[in-house]
């Protein structure tokens, strides 16, 4: 895992967590709209270029983020945002209650637990995609729907990602989030976004079943994490609470 920092550390902090298989570059289109903030990007294990690390699961990743921030005496976050699997990690960070987090925005989070058939199809499909990227990176793709820059960055990561990290990423994306009663409170100001075509949007049902207070946004005609990827200015406004 690696933390990347942008801006003046004297300003309020925004913590961004990319998906598994992407690094700090996936937020490059959002950063110009957050220039008045101190940005921290936490790239997950297995997704840091030229680093031999292994992703295990969302809870371990969340603990690592908290520990690395504590080592830098960062104990309060103005806004935290996670994308896809990064949203699952971010929710764990929030529930661990070791950081003061004033607002959390999660896009395309894999919160629901899926059955055997869905898990098997997802594992086989993703494994084949990554195998294609490693064999022929110029013609294979993983995140084409999120734009050329993000897609190219993902190829770099998946080419070097270990088999163990990939297996753990795929499996943990389907495992769902354990949601203890009362772990999320109204003062957490939790916002959940999904595209209307996002297969992970069942996460909303899981959050509702747990009784968690949150605001949800379903963006018509969008797929997985396309709102964040294709509307950086609007997404930045959402992070800062300017979406009202």
C-alpha positions as CSV (number, residue, x, y, z in Angstrom):
1,X,0.0,0.0,0.0
2,X,1.1,3.5,-0.7
3,X,-0.2,7.0,0.2
4,X,0.1,9.9,-2.3
5,X,-0.3,13.5,-1.2
6,X,-1.3,16.6,-3.1
7,X,-1.7,20.2,-2.0
8,X,-1.0,22.1,1.3
9,X,-1.1,19.8,4.3
10,X,-2.3,22.7,6.5
11,X,-5.6,22.5,4.7
12,X,-8.5,20.1,5.4
13,X,-7.9,16.5,4.2
14,X,-9.8,14.5,1.6
15,X,-9.1,10.8,1.5
16,X,-9.6,9.0,-1.8
17,X,-9.4,5.2,-2.2
18,X,-9.2,3.8,-5.8
19,X,-10.6,0.5,-6.9
20,X,-8.5,-2.6,-6.7
21,X,-6.5,-2.7,-10.0
22,X,-6.2,1.1,-10.2
23,X,-3.8,3.5,-8.6
24,X,-3.6,7.3,-7.9
25,X,-3.9,8.1,-11.6
26,X,-7.6,7.2,-11.6
27,X,-8.3,10.5,-9.7
28,X,-6.1,12.7,-12.0
29,X,-9.3,14.1,-13.7
30,X,-10.9,15.0,-10.3
31,X,-7.9,16.7,-8.6
32,X,-8.2,20.0,-10.6
33,X,-11.6,20.5,-9.0
34,X,-10.2,19.9,-5.5
35,X,-7.3,22.4,-5.5
36,X,-8.3,24.1,-2.3
37,X,-8.0,20.8,-0.3
38,X,-5.2,18.5,0.9
39,X,-5.6,15.3,-1.0
40,X,-4.6,11.9,0.2
41,X,-4.9,8.9,-2.2
42,X,-4.5,5.5,-0.6
43,X,-3.6,2.9,-3.3
44,X,-4.4,-0.6,-2.1
45,X,-2.0,-3.5,-1.8
46,X,-1.5,-5.3,-5.0
47,X,-2.2,-2.2,-7.0
48,X,1.0,-0.1,-6.4
49,X,3.3,0.0,-9.4
50,X,6.6,-1.7,-8.8
51,X,5.7,-2.7,-5.3
52,X,5.6,-6.4,-4.3
53,X,2.5,-6.4,-2.0
54,X,-0.5,-8.6,-1.7
55,X,-4.1,-7.6,-1.2
56,X,-5.8,-9.8,1.4
57,X,-9.3,-8.4,2.2
58,X,-11.1,-5.1,2.8
59,X,-10.7,-5.1,6.6
60,X,-6.9,-5.5,6.4
61,X,-6.7,-2.7,3.8
62,X,-8.8,-0.4,6.0
63,X,-6.6,-1.1,9.0
64,X,-3.5,-0.4,7.0
65,X,-4.9,3.0,5.8
66,X,-5.8,4.0,9.4
67,X,-2.3,3.0,10.7
68,X,-0.5,4.8,7.9
69,X,-2.5,8.0,8.5
70,X,-1.9,7.7,12.2
71,X,1.8,7.5,11.6
72,X,1.5,10.9,10.0
73,X,-0.6,12.3,12.8
74,X,-3.7,12.5,10.6
75,X,-6.7,11.8,12.7
76,X,-9.5,13.8,11.0
77,X,-10.7,13.7,7.4
78,X,-13.1,16.3,5.9
79,X,-14.3,13.9,3.2
80,X,-13.5,10.3,2.4
81,X,-14.4,8.7,-1.0
82,X,-13.9,5.2,-2.3
83,X,-14.6,3.8,-5.8
84,X,-15.8,0.2,-6.4
85,X,-13.8,-2.1,-4.2
86,X,-12.2,1.0,-2.7
87,X,-15.7,2.0,-1.6
88,X,-15.9,-1.3,0.3
89,X,-12.6,-0.5,2.0
90,X,-13.7,3.0,2.8
91,X,-16.9,1.7,4.5
92,X,-14.7,-0.5,6.7
93,X,-12.6,2.6,7.6
94,X,-15.7,4.5,8.6
95,X,-17.1,1.6,10.7
96,X,-13.8,1.1,12.6
97,X,-14.3,4.5,14.2
98,X,-10.6,5.3,14.6
99,X,-10.7,8.4,12.4
100,X,-13.0,11.4,12.6
101,X,-14.6,11.5,9.2
102,X,-17.1,14.3,8.5
103,X,-18.5,13.1,5.2
104,X,-18.2,9.9,3.2
105,X,-19.1,9.4,-0.5
106,X,-19.0,5.9,-2.0
107,X,-19.4,5.1,-5.7
108,X,-20.2,1.6,-6.9
109,X,-19.4,-0.1,-3.7
110,X,-19.4,-3.9,-3.5
111,X,-21.3,-4.2,-0.2
112,X,-23.7,-7.1,-0.9
113,X,-22.8,-10.8,-0.6
114,X,-23.5,-12.8,-3.7
115,X,-24.3,-16.4,-4.3
116,X,-22.3,-19.2,-5.7
117,X,-23.3,-18.8,-9.3
118,X,-22.6,-15.0,-9.4
119,X,-19.3,-15.5,-7.6
120,X,-18.2,-18.2,-10.0
121,X,-19.2,-16.2,-13.1
122,X,-17.4,-13.1,-11.8
123,X,-14.3,-15.0,-10.9
124,X,-14.0,-16.8,-14.3
125,X,-14.9,-13.6,-16.3
126,X,-12.5,-11.4,-14.5
127,X,-9.7,-13.9,-14.5
128,X,-10.0,-14.3,-18.3
129,X,-10.0,-10.6,-18.8
130,X,-6.8,-10.1,-16.8
131,X,-5.2,-13.1,-18.5
132,X,-6.0,-11.3,-21.8
133,X,-4.5,-8.1,-20.6
134,X,-1.3,-9.8,-19.6
135,X,-1.0,-11.6,-22.9
136,X,-2.0,-8.8,-25.2
137,X,-2.3,-5.5,-23.3
138,X,-2.7,-3.4,-26.5
139,X,-6.0,-5.1,-27.4
140,X,-7.4,-6.2,-24.1
141,X,-9.3,-3.9,-21.7
142,X,-10.8,-3.9,-18.2
143,X,-12.1,-0.3,-17.6
144,X,-12.8,0.9,-21.2
145,X,-16.2,2.3,-20.0
146,X,-14.4,4.7,-17.6
147,X,-12.3,6.4,-20.3
148,X,-9.0,5.9,-22.0
149,X,-6.7,7.2,-19.3
150,X,-8.2,5.1,-16.5
151,X,-8.3,2.0,-18.7
152,X,-4.6,2.4,-19.7
153,X,-3.7,2.9,-16.0
154,X,-5.5,-0.3,-15.1
155,X,-3.6,-2.3,-17.6
156,X,-0.3,-1.4,-16.0
157,X,-1.6,-2.6,-12.7
158,X,-3.2,-5.8,-13.8
159,X,-0.1,-6.8,-15.8
160,X,2.0,-6.8,-12.6
161,X,-0.7,-7.9,-10.1
162,X,0.0,-11.3,-8.5
163,X,-2.3,-14.2,-8.9
164,X,-3.0,-14.2,-5.1
165,X,-3.9,-10.5,-5.1
166,X,-6.2,-11.0,-8.1
167,X,-7.9,-14.0,-6.5
168,X,-8.4,-12.2,-3.2
169,X,-9.7,-9.1,-4.9
170,X,-12.3,-11.0,-7.0
171,X,-13.4,-13.1,-4.1
172,X,-13.6,-10.4,-1.5
173,X,-15.6,-8.2,-3.9
174,X,-18.3,-10.8,-3.8
175,X,-18.0,-11.6,0.0
176,X,-20.0,-8.6,1.1
177,X,-19.6,-6.2,4.1
178,X,-20.4,-7.3,7.6
179,X,-22.6,-4.5,8.9
180,X,-22.9,-4.4,12.7
181,X,-26.0,-2.7,14.1
182,X,-25.5,1.0,14.7
183,X,-22.1,1.1,13.0
184,X,-23.2,4.1,10.8
185,X,-24.8,7.1,12.3
186,X,-26.7,10.1,10.7
187,X,-23.8,12.4,11.6
188,X,-21.5,10.4,9.3
189,X,-23.2,12.0,6.3
190,X,-22.9,8.9,4.2
191,X,-23.7,9.2,0.5
192,X,-23.9,6.2,-1.8
193,X,-24.0,6.5,-5.6
194,X,-24.5,3.9,-8.3
195,X,-25.2,4.0,-12.0
196,X,-28.6,2.5,-12.9
197,X,-26.8,-0.2,-14.9
198,X,-24.4,-1.1,-12.1
199,X,-24.5,-4.7,-11.1
200,X,-23.3,-3.9,-7.6
201,X,-26.2,-1.6,-6.8
202,X,-27.7,-4.3,-4.6
203,X,-25.4,-2.8,-2.0
204,X,-28.1,-0.3,-1.3
205,X,-30.4,-3.1,-0.1
206,X,-27.7,-4.4,2.2
207,X,-27.2,-0.9,3.8
208,X,-31.0,-0.5,4.2
209,X,-31.3,-4.0,5.8
210,X,-28.6,-3.0,8.3
211,X,-30.7,0.1,9.1
212,X,-27.9,2.5,8.2
213,X,-28.8,6.2,7.5
214,X,-27.5,7.3,4.1
215,X,-28.4,9.4,1.1
216,X,-28.5,7.5,-2.2
217,X,-28.1,8.6,-5.8
218,X,-28.9,6.4,-8.8
219,X,-27.6,8.0,-12.0
220,X,-29.7,7.0,-15.0
221,X,-28.0,5.3,-18.0
222,X,-24.7,4.9,-16.2
223,X,-22.8,1.7,-15.5
224,X,-20.3,0.8,-12.8
225,X,-18.5,3.9,-11.5
226,X,-19.1,5.9,-14.6
227,X,-20.5,8.9,-12.6
228,X,-17.1,9.4,-10.9
229,X,-15.2,8.7,-14.1
230,X,-17.1,10.8,-16.6
231,X,-18.3,13.7,-14.5
232,X,-15.2,14.8,-12.5
233,X,-16.5,18.3,-11.7
234,X,-19.9,17.1,-10.5
235,X,-18.2,14.3,-8.5
236,X,-15.9,16.9,-6.8
237,X,-19.0,19.0,-6.0
238,X,-20.6,15.9,-4.5
239,X,-17.6,15.3,-2.3
240,X,-17.6,18.8,-1.0
241,X,-21.4,18.7,-0.3
242,X,-22.2,21.2,-3.1
243,X,-24.7,18.9,-4.8
244,X,-27.7,20.4,-3.0
